[in-house]
Structures are given as C-alpha cells and as structure tokens.
Amino acid sequence: MTKHADHSPRKFSSVLSVLMLVFTGRIAPIQALQSQPPALPRDLPRFEVATIKPIDMRPGVSHVNGADVYPDGRVLISTVSLKSLIVTAFDLPFLQVSGGEEWMGKEEYDVVAKAPEDSKPYDLRHTWLRIQDPRLRQMLQALLIDRFQLKVHRETRIGRVYLLVKSGKDIPLKPTEAPSAPRASQGFGSIGNAGDTWAIHNSTMPQLANFVGDFYLHSPVLDQTGLSGSYDFKWKTLLANPDEPDPLLGSKDELMQFIQVMGLKLTPSTGPIETLVIDHAERPSEN
C-alpha cells in the first residue's frame, strides 16, 4: 500500500483517500476543568519483540509512511515522529497532543513490533496513523514508555467544538463487510476525494469527525451520531473549484456537501476537549 510523509499530506495515487490527521490547528480553551493523574497505567500489555530505528536519511532512499496491522499480530509503523506515535498509541488527533521538544515532531522512526501469540485475534482495522485494536495501542504505549522514557498527563478543558450529528435525512452509509480471509491491506480505512469523487471506506464516525476537524475546521469535532462500526460510501460532486488553494484535499464546500449527502450535519458548540500533554521524553534507546 502506498502511504505518504506525515509532514505534507498528499492524496493517495490509486485509492480514494486522504490523511486522517493533521499537524496544525489550535484548541481555544474557555476554561480549564482539571488536570488528571498520569495517563499511563503501570500494567500495560507489551509486545513480544519490537525495534525502533531512525529512518535512513541517505539520498535516494524511499520511504512509506503510516501504520499496517497484520493477522499474526505484527505492527509496522513507518516514517513517523514521536508525536505521531503518541497520536497512534492514544488514539487522539494531533491538535489534542501538546508539549514536548521540537525534535519530537521532526525526527522520524520506523517501528516493527510483534504481539504475543496468546493474545490473538486482533482487530485489523487501521488508517494512516490509527490502530483500532485497543490492546495493540496499549502495547505501543508501553513501548513508548520503555524506549522513549515517555511521561505524559491529561488535561480536560471546555472549548470551541463542533458536533457531528444526524441531520434527520436518510443515511446511505453501508456497513463495511468483513473480509473472509483477513489481510493487512483489507483492514485499511480512508476518507477523502479523488478527482470529483468523495468516499469513505472502512471508517468509523469518530474517524470522520477527526478528519473534518483536523483538515478543515481546525477545531475538535465530537462524534454524536450514535452510529457504531465502520462504513463505506461514495459520492460524485457537482462542484468545480479550480481556484481551491489546496486541491489535494478538495474544497471545504465539497466536504460539507459530502457530509450532508451522508445524512449528517455539523453543529457549533462548546464542550470538553481532552489534551495529552508531553511532560518528558528522550530519544529512543538502542535496540
């Protein structure tokens, strides 16, 4: 599967997809609610084996980018920063991870890990930097603690948010069919546009909410649709936006129409915003 660098979102060349996360955006807190205890429990499950290596920076060396999850419990996460790994491990948008030093968002690594045999089967659903299986995410958290000496805490604030809700119209989304013979590529989900066609594939409503908030609204979007599971849907836009400043992502007007066609809508509101704050991390120890 072709993926792309986490510092410059690009449209996949042969599939209908766009990165599910973004690196920019500001939370606009109105009032701090509370600071919670450290976010990392002590007895996390761990990978059986794992390696973390800085990417090869030699000229001419090509890199893929993103996560893959395999039926045997292998997890490959390629060409990602520590902040990207934190996003994956804690299943949060980039705009809800704060703190840390500059290198944590710039220096990139390849992670190869294998989960214990006795903890299968695993949920293979994944996106660019999202892993659906909570056990694998906990194993990744433990790996970040062990290898990066990661320390974090959670803060919850009330701030500007949008609510993704049902509009009251028909919902044409179709549940994604589970493959009869699971493979890593079949677990991959995507949201985005290719030309004049928008699509959601094997993706959940929280993932759609993250996509809209990260790329277009730059504010947290909270899923309140009540729709569980993963869905597929395609829609051909009638809009033409030759002057759109970022045609690789498609226009905001197109996205808003896509949401309406899916029987959904966005409502501005205020609500709780959970932020994961990086207190400490070090460059990873040798394998």
Backbone as numpy.savetxt, mean C-alpha at the origin, in Angstrom:
# Nx Ny Nz CAx CAy CAz Cx Cy Cz
6.30 -10.20 -13.06 5.46 -9.02 -13.06 6.34 -7.80 -13.06
5.91 -6.76 -13.77 6.69 -5.53 -13.83 6.20 -4.57 -12.79
7.11 -4.06 -11.99 6.77 -3.05 -11.00 7.71 -1.88 -11.20
7.56 -0.83 -10.39 8.29 0.38 -10.67 8.78 1.04 -9.41
9.74 1.97 -9.60 10.46 2.52 -8.45 9.55 3.31 -7.56
9.77 3.22 -6.24 8.87 3.85 -5.29 9.06 5.34 -5.18
10.07 5.93 -5.88 10.24 7.37 -5.79 9.64 8.10 -6.98
9.09 7.38 -8.00 8.45 8.04 -9.12 7.35 7.14 -9.67
6.08 7.34 -9.25 4.99 6.47 -9.68 4.86 6.47 -11.20
4.71 5.28 -11.78 4.52 5.14 -13.21 3.47 4.08 -13.47
2.81 4.21 -14.60 1.79 3.25 -14.97 2.45 1.96 -15.43
1.92 0.82 -15.01 2.42 -0.45 -15.49 2.24 -0.50 -17.00
3.19 -1.10 -17.70 3.18 -1.05 -19.15 2.15 -1.97 -19.77
1.78 -3.07 -19.13 0.90 -4.02 -19.77 -0.28 -4.44 -18.93
-0.48 -3.83 -17.79 -1.65 -4.14 -16.97 -2.31 -2.86 -16.54
-3.59 -2.94 -16.18 -4.32 -1.75 -15.75 -4.03 -1.52 -14.29
-3.02 -0.69 -14.03 -2.68 -0.50 -12.62 -1.94 0.78 -12.39
-2.01 1.25 -11.18 -1.28 2.43 -10.72 -0.86 2.15 -9.30
0.25 2.68 -8.88 0.72 2.48 -7.52 -0.36 2.76 -6.51
-0.40 1.99 -5.44 -1.44 2.11 -4.44 -1.08 3.11 -3.34
0.11 3.65 -3.41 0.57 4.52 -2.34 1.22 5.75 -2.93
1.46 6.74 -2.12 2.16 7.94 -2.55 3.11 8.37 -1.45
4.11 9.14 -1.84 5.12 9.54 -0.86 4.87 10.92 -0.27
3.91 11.65 -0.83 3.67 12.99 -0.34 2.27 13.13 0.20
2.02 14.23 0.85 0.70 14.50 1.42 0.88 14.96 2.86
-0.06 15.78 3.33 0.04 16.30 4.69 -1.23 15.96 5.45
-1.07 15.55 6.68 -2.19 15.43 7.58 -2.38 16.78 8.24
-3.62 17.22 8.33 -3.90 18.51 8.94 -4.59 18.30 10.26
-3.85 18.03 11.32 -4.48 17.72 12.59 -5.19 18.93 13.18
-6.36 18.68 13.76 -7.08 19.73 14.46 -6.79 19.66 15.94
-6.77 18.46 16.45 -6.53 18.31 17.89 -5.88 16.96 18.14
-4.78 16.92 18.87 -4.16 15.65 19.23 -5.02 14.96 20.26
-5.28 13.67 20.04 -6.11 12.92 20.97 -5.26 12.22 22.02
-4.29 11.41 21.53 -3.52 10.64 22.50 -2.27 10.09 21.84
-1.28 9.82 22.64 -0.11 9.06 22.21 -0.20 7.70 22.88
-0.16 6.67 22.06 -0.34 5.32 22.57 1.00 4.68 22.90
0.99 3.58 23.64 2.24 2.88 23.96 2.94 2.40 22.71
4.19 1.95 22.82 4.93 1.48 21.65 4.11 0.49 20.83
4.25 0.63 19.48 3.36 -0.09 18.58 3.80 -1.52 18.31
4.92 -1.94 18.83 5.46 -3.26 18.49 5.31 -4.23 19.66
4.42 -5.22 19.55 4.30 -6.21 20.62 5.56 -7.06 20.72
5.74 -7.69 21.87 6.99 -8.42 22.11 7.04 -9.77 21.40
5.94 -10.49 21.37 5.96 -11.87 20.89 5.41 -11.97 19.47
6.08 -11.33 18.54 5.67 -11.39 17.15 6.17 -12.69 16.52
5.40 -13.26 15.57 5.92 -14.40 14.81 7.09 -13.95 13.95
7.97 -14.87 13.61 9.16 -14.50 12.85 9.34 -15.39 11.63
9.99 -14.80 10.61 10.36 -15.58 9.44 11.36 -16.66 9.83
11.31 -17.76 9.11 12.27 -18.83 9.35 13.68 -18.39 8.92
13.79 -17.78 7.75 15.04 -17.20 7.26 14.71 -15.89 6.56
15.64 -14.95 6.56 15.40 -13.67 5.90 16.73 -12.99 5.61
16.82 -12.31 4.47 17.99 -11.51 4.13 17.53 -10.10 3.74
18.32 -9.12 4.11 18.10 -7.73 3.69 19.41 -7.22 3.12
19.37 -6.78 1.86 20.58 -6.30 1.22 20.31 -4.95 0.53
21.26 -4.01 0.63 21.14 -2.78 -0.17 21.09 -3.13 -1.65
20.33 -2.38 -2.42 20.24 -2.68 -3.84 21.58 -2.41 -4.52
21.79 -3.11 -5.63 23.02 -2.96 -6.41 22.92 -1.67 -7.23
23.77 -0.70 -6.91 23.71 0.61 -7.54 24.62 0.72 -8.77
25.23 -0.37 -9.22 26.12 -0.28 -10.37 25.35 0.11 -11.62
25.95 0.91 -12.51 25.27 1.31 -13.75 24.86 0.08 -14.56
23.66 0.15 -15.13 23.18 -0.93 -15.97 22.42 -2.02 -15.24
22.45 -2.01 -13.91 21.71 -3.02 -13.15 20.25 -2.59 -13.06
19.35 -3.44 -13.53 17.93 -3.11 -13.52 17.30 -3.57 -12.20
16.19 -2.91 -11.84 15.52 -3.21 -10.58 14.02 -3.29 -10.79
13.40 -4.29 -10.18 11.95 -4.30 -10.06 11.62 -3.67 -8.71
10.34 -3.42 -8.49 9.97 -2.72 -7.26 8.64 -3.22 -6.76
8.57 -3.52 -5.47 7.31 -3.92 -4.86 7.38 -5.27 -4.18
6.20 -5.79 -3.85 6.11 -7.02 -3.06 5.53 -8.16 -3.87
5.99 -9.36 -3.57 5.41 -10.60 -4.09 5.24 -11.58 -2.93
4.15 -12.33 -2.94 3.88 -13.33 -1.91 3.60 -14.66 -2.60
4.27 -15.72 -2.17 4.18 -17.02 -2.82 3.48 -18.03 -1.92
2.85 -19.06 -2.51 2.10 -20.04 -1.72 2.92 -20.76 -0.66
4.23 -20.90 -0.88 5.07 -21.61 0.09 5.53 -20.72 1.24
5.03 -19.48 1.30 5.40 -18.59 2.39 6.59 -17.70 2.11
7.08 -17.71 0.86 8.17 -16.79 0.51 7.60 -15.40 0.29
8.33 -14.40 0.75 7.98 -13.00 0.55 9.18 -12.28 -0.05
8.99 -11.64 -1.18 10.03 -10.86 -1.83 9.56 -9.41 -1.88
10.38 -8.50 -1.35 10.08 -7.08 -1.40 11.31 -6.40 -1.96
11.17 -5.80 -3.14 12.34 -5.35 -3.90 12.39 -3.84 -4.06
13.62 -3.31 -3.94 13.92 -1.90 -4.23 13.01 -0.96 -3.43
13.05 -1.09 -2.13 12.20 -0.27 -1.27 13.02 0.32 -0.12
12.56 1.46 0.37 13.21 2.11 1.49 12.69 1.53 2.80
13.33 1.92 3.89 12.85 1.50 5.20 11.42 2.00 5.43
11.13 3.25 5.05 9.78 3.77 5.23 8.77 2.95 4.42
9.17 2.52 3.24 8.28 1.67 2.45 8.04 0.34 3.16
9.07 -0.22 3.77 8.91 -1.47 4.51 7.99 -1.27 5.71
8.07 -0.12 6.35 7.19 0.17 7.48 5.75 0.27 7.00
5.54 0.93 5.87 4.21 1.02 5.27 3.64 -0.37 5.04
4.45 -1.27 4.49 4.00 -2.63 4.23 3.73 -3.38 5.52
4.63 -3.28 6.48 4.51 -4.06 7.72 3.30 -3.63 8.54
2.99 -2.33 8.55 1.91 -1.83 9.39 0.64 -1.50 8.61
0.69 -1.70 7.29 -0.50 -1.53 6.44 -1.08 -0.13 6.58
-0.22 0.89 6.46 -0.63 2.28 6.56 -0.23 3.04 5.29
-0.95 4.09 4.93 -0.50 4.96 3.84 0.78 5.69 4.22
1.54 6.13 3.23 2.77 6.86 3.49 2.52 8.12 4.29
1.41 8.80 4.02 1.17 10.07 4.69 0.84 9.88 6.17
0.70 8.63 6.62 0.45 8.36 8.03 1.65 7.72 8.72
2.83 7.86 8.10 4.10 7.47 8.72 4.96 8.72 8.80
5.43 9.05 9.98 6.20 10.29 10.15 7.45 10.03 10.97
8.32 11.05 11.01 9.55 10.95 11.79 10.65 10.25 11.03
11.75 10.02 11.73 12.88 9.33 11.13 13.83 10.27 10.40
14.98 9.71 10.01 16.01 10.47 9.32 15.85 10.35 7.81
16.56 11.22 7.09 16.39 11.29 5.64 16.71 9.97 4.94
17.74 9.26 5.40 18.14 8.04 4.72 17.04 6.98 4.75
16.15 7.05 5.72 15.10 6.03 5.86 14.09 6.07 4.72
14.03 7.19 4.01 13.14 7.28 2.86 13.87 7.23 1.54
15.22 7.17 1.57 15.99 7.23 0.33 16.76 5.94 0.03
17.44 5.40 1.02 18.25 4.21 0.77 17.32 3.01 0.56
17.61 2.21 -0.46 16.70 1.14 -0.86 17.32 -0.23 -0.66
16.44 -1.22 -0.41 16.87 -2.56 -0.05 16.03 -3.61 -0.79
16.61 -4.81 -0.88 15.88 -6.00 -1.32 15.72 -6.93 -0.12
14.51 -7.40 0.10 14.21 -8.31 1.20 13.72 -9.64 0.63
14.33 -10.71 1.07 13.88 -12.06 0.73 13.67 -12.82 2.02
12.47 -13.33 2.25 12.15 -13.99 3.52 11.31 -15.22 3.27
11.38 -16.16 4.21 10.61 -17.41 4.12 9.94 -17.66 5.46
8.61 -17.77 5.44 7.84 -18.02 6.65 7.91 -19.50 7.03
7.67 -19.84 8.30 7.72 -21.25 8.73 6.69 -22.10 8.01
7.06 -23.34 7.75 6.17 -24.27 7.05 4.89 -24.53 7.83
4.99 -24.55 9.16 3.83 -24.94 9.97 2.78 -23.85 10.10
3.00 -22.68 9.48 2.02 -21.61 9.59 1.25 -21.36 8.29
1.42 -22.24 7.29 0.65 -22.14 6.05 -0.80 -22.58 6.31
-1.76 -22.23 5.41 -1.62 -21.47 4.18 -1.63 -19.97 4.43
-1.19 -19.20 3.42 -1.13 -17.76 3.53 -2.09 -17.11 2.54
-2.56 -15.95 2.90 -3.35 -15.14 1.98 -2.39 -14.52 0.98
-2.53 -14.84 -0.30 -1.58 -14.39 -1.31 -1.89 -13.00 -1.85
-3.00 -12.42 -1.45 -3.36 -11.11 -1.99 -2.33 -10.05 -1.59
-1.91 -9.27 -2.57 -0.93 -8.22 -2.33 -1.03 -7.19 -3.44
-0.56 -5.99 -3.16 -0.44 -4.95 -4.16 1.00 -4.49 -4.17
1.22 -3.29 -4.71 2.60 -2.81 -4.86 3.37 -2.88 -3.55
2.81 -2.33 -2.47 3.47 -2.42 -1.16 2.49 -2.84 -0.08
1.51 -3.64 -0.43 0.53 -4.13 0.54 0.57 -5.64 0.59
0.61 -6.19 1.79 0.52 -7.63 1.99 -0.71 -7.90 2.84
-1.62 -8.70 2.33 -2.90 -8.88 2.99 -2.82 -9.76 4.23
-1.95 -10.78 4.22 -1.88 -11.73 5.32 -1.32 -11.06 6.58
-2.09 -10.98 7.67 -1.61 -10.28 8.87 -0.43 -10.97 9.53
-0.32 -12.30 9.40 0.83 -12.99 10.00 2.13 -12.62 9.30
2.08 -12.52 7.98 3.28 -12.12 7.24 3.67 -10.68 7.56
2.68 -9.82 7.76 2.99 -8.44 8.14 3.64 -8.40 9.52
3.16 -9.22 10.45 3.78 -9.26 11.78 5.21 -9.79 11.70
5.45 -10.78 10.85 6.81 -11.28 10.66 7.72 -10.19 10.11
7.18 -9.37 9.22 7.97 -8.26 8.69 8.25 -7.22 9.77
7.28 -6.95 10.64 7.51 -6.06 11.77 8.67 -6.58 12.63
8.64 -7.87 12.95 9.71 -8.47 13.76 11.06 -8.34 13.07
11.07 -8.51 11.74 12.31 -8.39 10.99 12.87 -6.97 11.07
11.99 -5.98 11.01 12.44 -4.59 11.10 12.97 -4.28 12.50
12.37 -4.87 13.52 12.88 -4.70 14.89 14.27 -5.29 15.01
14.43 -6.52 14.50 15.70 -7.25 14.66 16.83 -6.63 13.85
16.52 -6.26 12.60 17.60 -5.87 11.69 17.83 -4.37 11.62
16.77 -3.58 11.78 16.91 -2.12 11.73 16.85 -1.49 13.12
16.67 -2.29 14.15 16.51 -1.78 15.51 15.37 -0.75 15.58
14.30 -1.06 14.89 13.19 -0.12 14.75 12.43 0.06 16.06
12.15 1.33 16.37 11.29 1.68 17.50 10.29 2.73 17.01
9.01 2.49 17.28 7.96 3.40 16.83 6.91 3.54 17.91
6.06 4.55 17.76 4.86 4.64 18.59 3.74 5.21 17.75
2.52 5.04 18.22 1.34 5.50 17.49 0.80 6.78 18.12
0.31 7.65 17.27 -0.41 8.84 17.72 -1.73 8.91 16.94
-2.78 9.30 17.61 -4.08 9.46 16.97 -4.54 10.90 17.13
-4.91 11.52 16.01 -5.36 12.90 16.00 -6.71 12.99 15.29
-7.42 14.06 15.57 -8.60 14.39 14.78 -8.16 15.36 13.69
-8.49 15.08 12.45 -8.07 15.94 11.36 -9.02 15.83 10.18
-8.66 16.51 9.10 -9.47 16.50 7.89 -9.39 15.13 7.22
-10.51 14.54 6.92 -10.58 13.24 6.26 -11.70 13.28 5.23
-11.72 12.27 4.39 -12.85 12.02 3.50 -13.39 10.63 3.81
-14.69 10.47 3.68 -15.34 9.19 3.91 -15.74 8.60 2.57
-15.29 7.37 2.31 -15.72 6.63 1.14 -16.95 5.81 1.53
-18.11 6.16 0.93 -19.37 5.55 1.33 -20.16 5.13 0.10
-21.21 4.35 0.29 -22.12 4.01 -0.79 -22.95 5.24 -1.16
-23.22 5.39 -2.45 -24.00 6.54 -2.91 -25.50 6.26 -2.93
-25.88 5.01 -2.79 -27.28 4.64 -2.90 -27.65 4.11 -4.27
-26.75 4.22 -5.24 -26.98 3.69 -6.58 -26.51 2.24 -6.66
-26.81 1.59 -7.77 -26.38 0.21 -7.97 -24.86 0.12 -7.92
-24.36 -0.96 -7.35 -22.92 -1.20 -7.23 -22.53 -2.33 -8.18
-21.83 -2.03 -9.29 -21.51 -3.06 -10.28 -20.25 -3.86 -9.97
-19.62 -3.61 -8.83 -18.40 -4.34 -8.49 -18.66 -5.83 -8.42
-17.71 -6.62 -8.92 -17.83 -8.08 -8.88 -16.75 -8.64 -7.97
-17.11 -9.53 -7.03 -16.09 -10.14 -6.18 -15.04 -10.87 -7.01
-13.78 -10.71 -6.64 -12.69 -11.39 -7.34 -12.78 -12.89 -7.11
-12.70 -13.66 -8.17 -12.74 -15.11 -8.05 -11.38 -15.65 -7.62
-11.39 -16.53 -6.63 -10.13 -17.13 -6.16 -9.61 -18.11 -7.20
-8.30 -18.07 -7.53 -7.74 -19.00 -8.52 -7.73 -20.42 -7.98
-7.91 -21.39 -8.88 -7.92 -22.80 -8.46 -6.52 -23.29 -8.11
-5.51 -22.73 -8.75 -4.12 -23.10 -8.47 -3.37 -21.81 -8.15
-3.30 -21.42 -6.88 -2.73 -20.11 -6.53 -1.30 -19.95 -6.98
-1.03 -18.78 -7.54 0.33 -18.36 -7.85 0.49 -16.93 -7.38
1.74 -16.51 -7.19 1.98 -15.16 -6.67 1.35 -14.10 -7.55
1.49 -14.24 -8.87 0.99 -13.22 -9.78 -0.53 -13.10 -9.71
-1.23 -14.19 -9.39 -2.68 -14.14 -9.31 -3.16 -13.44 -8.06
-2.29 -13.27 -7.09 -2.68 -12.57 -5.88 -2.49 -11.07 -5.97
-1.95 -10.60 -7.11 -1.63 -9.18 -7.22 -2.87 -8.36 -7.52
-3.05 -7.24 -6.83 -4.18 -6.36 -7.05 -3.72 -5.00 -7.56
-4.63 -4.29 -8.24 -4.26 -3.01 -8.82 -5.48 -2.11 -8.95
-5.21 -0.81 -8.99 -6.23 0.20 -9.24 -5.61 1.25 -10.13
-6.33 1.73 -11.14 -5.77 2.80 -11.95 -6.31 2.81 -13.36
-5.60 3.52 -14.24 -6.06 3.67 -15.61 -4.99 3.27 -16.59
-5.43 2.81 -17.76 -4.56 2.58 -18.91 -5.29 3.16 -20.11
-4.79 4.27 -20.63 -5.50 4.94 -21.70 -6.82 5.49 -21.20
-7.91 5.12 -21.89 -9.23 5.63 -21.51 -9.99 4.66 -20.63
-9.34 3.63 -20.12 -10.00 2.63 -19.30 -9.48 2.66 -17.87
-10.41 2.76 -16.92 -10.09 2.66 -15.49 -10.50 1.28 -14.99
-9.75 0.77 -14.04 -10.06 -0.57 -13.54 -9.65 -0.72 -12.09
-10.38 -1.56 -11.41 -9.99 -2.06 -10.09 -9.93 -3.57 -10.21
-8.84 -4.16 -9.75 -8.67 -5.61 -9.87 -8.16 -6.18 -8.56
-8.87 -7.17 -8.04 -8.45 -7.90 -6.84 -8.05 -6.94 -5.73
-8.86 -5.91 -5.52 -8.54 -4.88 -4.54 -9.73 -4.64 -3.60
-9.40 -4.25 -2.37 -10.41 -4.04 -1.34 -10.82 -2.57 -1.29
-11.90 -2.29 -0.58 -12.33 -0.91 -0.42 -11.33 -0.08 0.40
-10.70 -0.62 1.46 -9.64 0.15 2.12 -8.50 0.49 1.17
-8.15 -0.42 0.25 -7.09 -0.14 -0.71 -7.52 0.96 -1.67
-8.78 0.95 -2.08 -9.29 2.02 -2.93 -9.24 3.35 -2.18
-9.63 3.34 -0.91 -9.60 4.56 -0.11 -8.18 5.10 -0.01
-7.20 4.23 0.23 -5.80 4.66 0.31 -5.33 5.26 -1.01
-5.70 4.62 -2.11 -5.30 5.09 -3.44 -5.82 6.50 -3.70
-7.10 6.73 -3.43 -7.70 8.03 -3.67 -7.06 9.10 -2.77
-6.87 8.77 -1.49 -6.31 9.74 -0.57 -4.86 10.06 -0.87
-4.07 9.05 -1.21 -2.64 9.24 -1.40 -2.32 9.98 -2.70
-2.97 9.60 -3.80 -2.61 10.15 -5.09 -3.36 11.42 -5.45
-4.61 11.55 -5.01 -5.44 12.62 -5.53 -5.88 13.65 -4.49
-6.28 13.22 -3.30 -6.79 14.16 -2.31 -5.74 14.58 -1.30
-4.68 13.81 -1.15 -3.60 14.10 -0.20 -4.14 14.34 1.21
-5.14 13.60 1.54 -5.73 13.55 2.88 -6.19 12.13 3.13
-6.25 11.70 4.38 -6.73 10.35 4.65 -8.16 10.15 4.16
-8.41 9.00 3.56 -9.75 8.61 3.15 -10.11 7.35 3.94
-11.21 7.39 4.65 -11.64 6.28 5.50 -12.72 5.48 4.80
-12.53 4.19 4.71 -13.53 3.32 4.09 -14.71 3.10 5.04
-15.88 3.53 4.62 -17.10 3.27 5.37 -18.18 2.71 4.45
-17.74 1.94 3.44 -18.69 1.35 2.50 -19.39 0.12 3.06
-18.73 -0.55 4.01 -19.27 -1.81 4.52 -19.09 -2.97 3.58
-18.31 -2.77 2.51 -18.05 -3.82 1.52 -16.76 -4.54 1.89
-16.84 -5.83 2.12 -15.66 -6.62 2.47 -15.21 -7.44 1.27
-13.98 -7.94 1.32 -13.46 -8.75 0.24 -12.84 -7.92 -0.86
-12.39 -8.59 -1.92 -11.73 -7.96 -3.06 -12.66 -7.94 -4.27
-12.49 -6.91 -5.11 -13.41 -6.70 -6.22 -12.68 -6.42 -7.52
-13.43 -6.66 -8.64 -12.98 -6.34 -9.99 -14.04 -5.45 -10.66
-13.56 -4.51 -11.49 -14.50 -3.69 -12.26 -13.70 -2.88 -13.27
-14.26 -2.69 -14.50 -13.65 -1.86 -15.52 -14.66 -0.83 -16.02
-14.13 0.35 -16.38 -14.99 1.42 -16.89 -14.20 2.24 -17.90
-14.84 2.52 -19.04 -14.21 3.31 -20.10 -14.69 4.74 -20.00
-13.76 5.67 -19.76 -14.12 7.06 -19.57 -14.45 7.74 -20.89
-15.31 8.73 -20.81 -15.66 9.55 -21.98 -14.94 10.88 -21.95
-14.19 11.12 -20.86 -13.49 12.39 -20.72 -12.19 12.38 -21.50
-11.81 13.55 -21.98 -10.51 13.72 -22.65 -9.79 14.88 -21.98
-8.59 14.63 -21.46 -7.86 15.65 -20.72 -6.42 15.74 -21.24
-6.23 16.26 -22.46 -4.87 16.32 -23.01 -3.93 17.22 -22.23
-4.49 18.17 -21.46 -3.64 19.09 -20.71 -3.43 18.66 -19.28
-3.89 17.46 -18.92 -3.72 16.96 -17.55 -2.23 16.94 -17.20
-1.81 17.58 -16.09 -0.38 17.68 -15.76 0.27 16.34 -15.45
-0.49 15.35 -15.04 0.09 14.05 -14.72 -0.71 12.95 -15.40
-0.60 12.82 -16.74 -1.44 11.86 -17.45 -1.19 10.42 -17.06
-0.03 10.12 -16.43 0.24 8.75 -16.03 -0.73 8.27 -14.96
-1.24 9.19 -14.16 -2.19 8.82 -13.12 -3.63 9.00 -13.58
-3.86 9.68 -14.69 -5.22 10.01 -15.07 -5.71 11.22 -14.31
-6.79 11.84 -14.78 -7.25 13.07 -14.17 -8.10 12.81 -12.93
-8.15 13.82 -12.08 -8.98 13.73 -10.88 -10.45 13.62 -11.26
-10.88 14.35 -12.32 -12.27 14.26 -12.76 -12.63 12.84 -13.18
-11.71 12.19 -13.90 -11.96 10.81 -14.31 -12.11 9.91 -13.10
-11.22 10.07 -12.12 -11.29 9.24 -10.93 -12.61 9.43 -10.20
-13.05 10.70 -10.06 -14.31 10.97 -9.37 -15.48 10.32 -10.10
-15.45 10.35 -11.45 -16.50 9.68 -12.22 -16.44 8.18 -12.02
-15.22 7.63 -11.99 -15.03 6.20 -11.78 -15.65 5.77 -10.45
-15.42 6.57 -9.41 -15.99 6.26 -8.10 -17.52 6.30 -8.15
-18.08 7.31 -8.84 -19.53 7.41 -8.95 -20.12 6.23 -9.70
-19.45 5.83 -10.79 -19.93 4.69 -11.58 -19.94 3.41 -10.75
-19.02 3.30 -9.78 -18.98 2.13 -8.91 -20.04 2.17 -7.82
-20.89 3.20 -7.82 -21.94 3.31 -6.81 -21.44 3.82 -5.48
-20.35 4.61 -5.51 -19.74 5.13 -4.30 -19.64 6.65 -4.38
-19.28 7.28 -3.26 -19.05 8.71 -3.25 -18.10 9.06 -2.11
-17.54 10.26 -2.18 -16.62 10.77 -1.17 -17.27 11.94 -0.44
-17.24 11.89 0.88 -17.85 12.94 1.71 -16.78 13.55 2.61
-16.56 14.88 2.54 -15.57 15.51 3.44 -16.06 15.48 4.88
-15.12 15.29 5.80 -15.49 15.19 7.21 -14.26 15.44 8.06
-14.38 15.27 9.35 -13.25 15.20 10.25 -13.32 13.87 10.99
-12.17 13.33 11.35 -12.18 12.04 12.01 -10.81 11.67 12.53
-10.70 10.50 13.15 -9.42 10.08 13.73 -8.42 9.70 12.66
-7.19 10.15 12.83 -6.09 9.83 11.92 -4.99 9.18 12.74
-4.71 7.93 12.46 -3.65 7.23 13.17 -2.33 7.44 12.45
-1.32 7.91 13.18 0.00 8.14 12.62 1.01 7.25 13.34
1.88 6.60 12.57 2.96 5.81 13.14 4.22 6.68 13.12
4.79 6.95 14.27 5.94 7.84 14.39 7.20 7.00 14.60
8.20 7.22 13.76 9.48 6.52 13.88 10.30 7.20 14.96
10.59 6.49 16.04 11.41 7.03 17.12 12.88 6.76 16.93
13.20 5.59 16.32 14.61 5.21 16.17 14.71 4.09 15.15
15.78 4.15 14.36 16.12 3.04 13.46 17.59 3.20 13.07
18.20 2.06 12.74 19.58 2.06 12.28 19.66 1.31 10.97
20.71 1.58 10.21 20.91 0.82 8.98 21.03 -0.66 9.34
20.55 -1.55 8.46 20.41 -2.96 8.84 21.75 -3.63 9.10
21.72 -4.55 10.06 22.90 -5.36 10.33 23.15 -6.31 9.17
24.37 -6.84 9.10 24.72 -7.75 7.99 23.95 -9.06 8.12
23.72 -9.72 6.97 23.00 -10.99 6.98 23.86 -12.09 7.60
